Amino acid sequence: MDVWLWGATALLVGIAPCGWIAIRASRADALVALELAGTVATLALVLLSEGFNRASYMTVPVALAFLSLVGSLLIARFLGRHL
């Protein structure tokens, strides 16, 4: 294992507290945890792509970055009255 894979592993472990907060906290805090989990997952996938030396694996994190932003904005829009 190289440094890229160790970093990806550390980031993936960091998603667990985001899930805990998303389940147990208020709706506004859960939305923030969801956005943070999307960012951490995107960075972990970028590190995995570098760790495996595959440039073709970079398309998934690029798509995830866009989709997690759009998804968070849609959830904020639908929960706007309740936040």
Long-range contacts (C-beta under 8 A, 24 or more apart in sequence): 1-51, 2-51, 4-47, 4-48, 4-50, 4-51, 5-47, 5-48, 5-51, 7-47, 8-44, 8-45, 8-47, 8-48, 8-51, 11-40, 11-41, 11-43, 11-44, 11-47, 12-40, 12-41, 12-44, 14-40, 15-40, 15-41, 15-44, 27-79, 27-82, 27-83, 28-83, 31-72, 31-75, 31-76, 31-79, 31-83, 34-72, 34-75, 35-68, 35-72, 38-64, 38-65, 38-68, 38-69, 38-71, 38-72, 39-68, 41-68, 42-68
